[in-house]
């Protein structure tokens, strides 16, 4: 199911105007993401796009290899990188970290990742926001928190539809 979801996700992100980020990426937004994320821990996939007057970055990581505490640590690192990138582009940068789990995930771990691996202040001048959502394949579900300003075409409802 993970492979099928990833294929649907890739197609959806491409249709939404996102670009897959690789070290040799030449597209300007992808290039900025490569530079901003240099030296970060490994992610399965990284996508970047310039949508709705802000830059969105989608990080995909498998939860089987990453503990919930590590997702929280990575979210802090991503917030710092997003803040730095925000200053460079003089605009808003938003990062969504998708934690993919093929195993059943205890409610406490889901809640920890969704709540603790999020840096999304509510004040309007915050130019760097990070949130983490958990995708489980054992009982297909997406666990999320609201992410103010996140484009509707990349919303939690859209990602839930990909799980169906």
Phi, psi and omega in degrees: 000327180298315180299316179296317179298316180298321177296316178296319180297314179302313180298316181297316180295321177297316180294331179281352179099014179272158179237136176290132184266127176228157178305330181264014181303136180253338179300133188306315181292319177296320179298317177299319179295319177302312181294320182291327185263005180303133178085000179286160174300162183297138171236149179295315180212151174227134178234146179221148178203158179248088185243142173053045176065022175210165179261130176248139175233130177247122180252130178245126180220142178278127181289339180298330182261354186230126178284157180304321179297324179292324176298321178294318179296316179297323179298320177296316177298318179296322178296318178297318179292321179295321178296318178296315179295323178301320178293321180295318183266356181054049180196185184276140176232127180237138182235130174248122177257115179263116178263114183260126180235128174271338179271167173291134183250124179302147182306321181297319180291317177303310182298318180300311182296313184294321183271321186271339180261042181225132175227084184228078180299151183274343182290145189291343183270003178285115185261000179226115181231142179226137171222159178234133176240148181252128175249123177247137181259339180297319171229092190314115181200155173240125179252124187216171169235155178302141181233090184304131177088353180288135185300140181300328181289350176244018186293167177300322179298320178296318180289325176298322179298329179290336179282338185290000000 
